[in-house]
C-alpha cells in the first residue's frame, strides 16, 4: 500500500510540474512561450516543405541502410548523428520541433506539412523508431553531448515512472489546442542553438539539457518529448523488432546495458527502443538481429 501511495504521489508531482511549465501563467512576464495560431491559408507546398520532406526521407533511408550494414560499428552511428544536426538542425532550423509539431499538425493538415509529419510515424510503424534514433536533430545533439564513461543510470522503477511524463505533456499540448489556447513554442531544448535565437528561457533550457545530456542518456527524448511519445505508441505495433536468435544464452547483458531501458527480460525490445544498436554491438554471442514481429524464434 505504501508503494502504491508513493507512485500516486510521484505522478501528482509530475503532473503539477508539467502544468507549471506549460500553463500560460507559468513563464515570467518577459517571456512569451505561446504563439497565436495563424489561420490564414498557406500554400500546399509552402515553407520549403518539399525540401524538408526530401531531407527527412533521405536521412531515414540512409539510417535504415546504415543500421542494416553497420549496426555493430559504434563509430558509424556517432558519425551519422552529425548529419541530422547539421542538415535538419542548423541548416533546417530544427524543423519538426517535438513540442510544436504535435500542435501544428492540427492546423496544417491541409498542406504538405501532413506528409512531413507522417513520414517519421509511418517509418516507425514499419521499421521502428529510426527517426528518433538517427534523424531527429534534438535527440542526435543530446546523444553527441553524452559521455558514456560518466553515464548516470536512472533506477528502472523511477525510469519507468518518469517516462509517463512525455505522455502527459503530449495530452496537455493537444488538449490546450482543442480548448482554444495558443500553440506552445520556445521551450524545446537545443532549438535556440539551431535558430541562433530564442528567449532566455529557451537558452536556459538548452544549457540545462546540455549538462543533463552529458551524464544522462537522451534525457529529453526519454522523459519529455511529446513527438517521441507519439512514436513510442506507434512503435508498439511496428513490424520489425530487435530479437535474439537460437544462439542466445540468456546472459541478459543487453538488458543491463540498454541506455533506453528498452530491452525486456525475454530478450526483445519494447516501444522505447530507438535502434541505437548498443545491444547488438555488445552481445557476446552476436545473437541480436532485427526480425519481423510475427517471427517466432526457437531456443
C-alpha positions in Angstrom: 0.0 0.0 0.0 2.9 2.4 0.8 4.5 1.7 -2.6 1.2 2.5 -4.3 0.9 5.8 -2.4 4.4 6.7 -3.4 3.6 6.0 -7.1 0.5 8.2 -7.0 2.4 10.9 -5.1 5.1 10.9 -7.8 2.5 11.1 -10.6 0.8 14.1 -9.0 4.2 15.8 -8.7 5.0 15.1 -12.4 1.6 16.4 -13.5 1.9 19.6 -11.4 5.4 20.2 -12.8 4.2 19.8 -16.3 1.2 22.1 -15.7 3.5 24.8 -14.3 5.8 24.7 -17.3 3.0 24.7 -19.9 0.3 26.8 -18.3 0.0 30.3 -19.7 0.5 31.9 -16.3 3.7 29.8 -15.8 6.5 31.8 -17.5 7.8 35.2 -16.3 6.2 38.3 -17.8 9.2 39.0 -20.1 9.0 35.5 -21.7 6.4 34.6 -24.4 6.2 30.8 -24.8 2.9 30.7 -26.7 2.1 31.8 -30.2 -1.2 32.8 -31.8 -2.5 30.4 -34.4 -2.2 31.6 -37.9 -5.5 30.8 -39.5 -4.5 32.2 -42.9 -4.5 29.6 -45.7 -1.0 28.5 -46.6 0.0 27.1 -50.0 0.2 23.3 -50.1 4.0 23.3 -50.6 4.8 26.4 -48.6 7.6 27.0 -46.1 10.1 24.8 -48.1 8.1 21.7 -47.3 9.4 19.8 -50.4 13.0 20.3 -49.3 12.2 19.3 -45.7 10.4 16.2 -46.9 13.4 15.2 -49.0 15.8 15.8 -46.1 13.8 13.7 -43.7 13.1 10.9 -46.2 16.7 10.8 -47.3 18.1 10.6 -43.8 15.6 7.9 -42.9 16.6 5.8 -45.9 20.3 6.3 -45.1 19.8 5.5 -41.4 17.9 2.2 -42.1 20.6 1.3 -44.7 23.5 2.1 -42.3 21.8 0.1 -39.5 21.4 -2.9 -41.8 25.1 -3.0 -42.7 26.9 -1.3 -39.8 24.8 -1.9 -36.7 27.8 -3.3 -34.9 30.1 -0.4 -35.7 29.9 2.3 -33.0 31.9 4.9 -34.9 29.5 4.7 -37.8 26.5 5.7 -35.7 28.3 8.6 -34.0 29.5 9.9 -37.3 26.0 9.6 -38.8 24.4 11.6 -36.0 26.4 14.6 -37.1 24.4 14.7 -40.3 20.9 15.4 -38.9 22.4 18.0 -36.5 23.9 19.9 -39.5 21.2 19.3 -42.1 17.9 19.3 -40.1 19.2 21.2 -37.2 21.4 24.1 -38.3 20.5 24.2 -42.0 16.8 23.5 -41.5 16.4 25.5 -38.3 15.3 22.4 -36.3 12.1 21.8 -38.1 9.6 19.2 -36.8 10.3 20.7 -33.4 9.0 18.0 -31.0 6.8 20.4 -28.9 5.4 22.5 -31.8 4.9 19.6 -34.3 2.3 17.8 -32.3 0.3 21.0 -32.2 0.9 22.5 -35.6 -0.4 19.3 -37.4 -3.9 20.2 -36.1 -3.8 23.4 -38.2 -1.6 22.4 -41.1 -3.1 19.1 -42.1 -4.4 20.6 -45.3 -0.8 21.3 -46.5 2.2 19.1 -47.3 3.1 19.5 -43.6 0.9 16.5 -43.1 3.2 14.4 -45.3 6.3 15.7 -43.4 4.6 14.9 -40.1 3.6 11.4 -41.1 6.8 10.2 -42.7 8.5 9.6 -39.3 5.3 8.0 -38.0 4.9 5.7 -41.0 8.6 4.7 -40.9 8.2 4.0 -37.1 5.1 1.7 -37.8 7.2 -0.3 -40.2 10.8 -0.3 -39.1 10.7 1.1 -35.6 11.9 4.5 -34.2 14.7 5.2 -36.7 13.6 8.8 -36.8 14.2 9.2 -33.0 17.4 7.3 -33.1 19.1 8.7 -36.2 17.2 11.6 -37.8 15.9 13.9 -35.1 18.5 16.6 -34.6 17.4 17.3 -31.0 18.0 13.7 -29.9 21.2 13.4 -32.0 22.7 16.5 -30.5 21.8 15.3 -27.0 23.5 12.0 -27.7 26.6 13.6 -29.1 27.0 15.6 -25.8 26.7 12.4 -23.8 29.8 10.9 -22.3 29.3 7.2 -21.7 32.2 6.8 -19.2 30.5 9.0 -16.7 26.9 7.9 -17.5 24.4 8.0 -14.6 21.7 5.4 -14.9 18.3 6.1 -13.5 16.8 3.4 -11.3 14.5 1.2 -13.5 11.4 1.9 -11.4 11.9 5.6 -11.5 12.8 5.4 -15.2 9.5 3.6 -15.9 7.5 6.2 -14.0 9.3 9.2 -15.4 8.6 8.0 -19.0 4.9 8.7 -18.4 5.7 12.4 -18.2 6.1 12.7 -22.0 2.6 11.2 -22.5 1.2 13.7 -20.0 2.9 16.5 -21.9 1.5 15.2 -25.2 -2.0 15.1 -23.8 -1.8 18.6 -22.3 -0.4 20.1 -25.5 -3.2 18.6 -27.7 -5.9 19.4 -25.1 -4.8 23.1 -25.0 -5.4 23.4 -28.7 -8.9 21.8 -28.6 -9.7 24.2 -25.7 -8.7 27.2 -27.9 -5.3 28.1 -26.4 -2.3 29.3 -28.3 0.5 27.0 -29.6 3.2 26.4 -27.0 6.6 27.2 -28.5 10.1 28.2 -27.5 10.5 25.5 -24.8 12.2 22.8 -26.8 15.9 22.3 -25.7 18.5 23.0 -28.4 16.0 25.0 -30.6 17.9 28.2 -29.6 21.1 26.7 -30.9 19.6 25.7 -34.2 17.9 29.0 -34.9 20.6 31.2 -33.2 17.8 32.9 -31.3 15.0 32.5 -28.8 14.2 33.8 -25.3 16.4 33.5 -22.3 14.1 30.7 -21.1 14.9 28.6 -24.2 18.6 29.3 -23.9 18.4 28.3 -20.2 16.6 25.0 -21.1 19.2 24.4 -23.8 22.0 24.9 -21.3 20.3 22.7 -18.7 19.8 19.8 -21.1 23.3 20.1 -22.4 24.5 19.5 -18.9 22.0 16.7 -18.3 22.8 15.1 -21.6 26.5 14.8 -20.5 25.5 12.5 -17.6 22.1 11.0 -18.7 21.4 9.4 -22.0 19.0 11.5 -24.0 17.0 12.9 -21.0 14.6 14.9 -23.2 13.9 12.0 -25.5 13.2 9.6 -22.7 11.1 11.7 -20.4 9.8 14.9 -22.0 9.5 14.6 -25.8 5.8 14.6 -26.9 6.6 13.7 -30.5 8.6 10.8 -29.2 5.7 9.8 -27.0 3.5 9.5 -30.2 6.2 7.4 -31.9 6.5 5.2 -28.8 2.8 4.5 -29.0 3.1 3.6 -32.7 6.2 1.6 -32.2 4.3 -0.9 -30.2 2.8 -2.1 -33.5 6.0 -1.8 -35.7 6.6 -4.8 -38.0 10.3 -5.2 -37.0 11.8 -5.6 -33.6 15.3 -6.5 -32.3 15.1 -10.0 -31.1 17.6 -12.8 -30.2 18.2 -15.9 -32.3 18.8 -19.5 -31.3 22.4 -18.7 -30.3 21.3 -16.5 -27.3 22.4 -17.9 -23.9 20.3 -15.5 -21.9 23.2 -13.7 -20.3 20.9 -10.6 -20.2 23.8 -8.3 -20.9 21.6 -6.5 -23.5 19.0 -5.8 -20.8 21.6 -4.3 -18.5 23.4 -2.1 -21.0 20.4 -0.7 -23.0 20.6 3.1 -22.5 16.9 3.5 -23.1 15.9 0.5 -20.8 14.1 -0.8 -23.9 15.2 -4.5 -23.7 12.8 -6.9 -21.9 13.9 -9.9 -19.9 12.8 -12.3 -22.6 15.2 -10.5 -25.0 13.0 -8.4 -27.3 12.7 -4.7 -27.4 9.8 -2.6 -26.3 8.4 0.7 -27.6 11.2 2.7 -26.1 13.8 1.2 -28.4 15.3 3.8 -30.8 17.6 1.3 -32.6 20.8 2.8 -31.2 22.4 -0.6 -31.7 24.2 -0.7 -28.3 22.7 -4.1 -27.5 23.8 -5.5 -30.9 27.3 -4.1 -30.5 27.9 -5.7 -27.1 26.2 -9.1 -27.5 29.0 -11.7 -26.8 27.3 -14.3 -28.9 26.2 -12.0 -31.8 22.6 -13.2 -31.2 20.6 -10.0 -31.7 19.1 -9.3 -35.0 16.1 -7.3 -36.4 13.2 -9.7 -37.2 9.6 -9.3 -38.2 7.4 -9.0 -35.2 5.4 -12.2 -36.1 8.5 -14.3 -36.5 8.9 -16.8 -33.7 12.5 -17.7 -32.6 13.1 -21.1 -31.2 15.5 -21.6 -28.4 
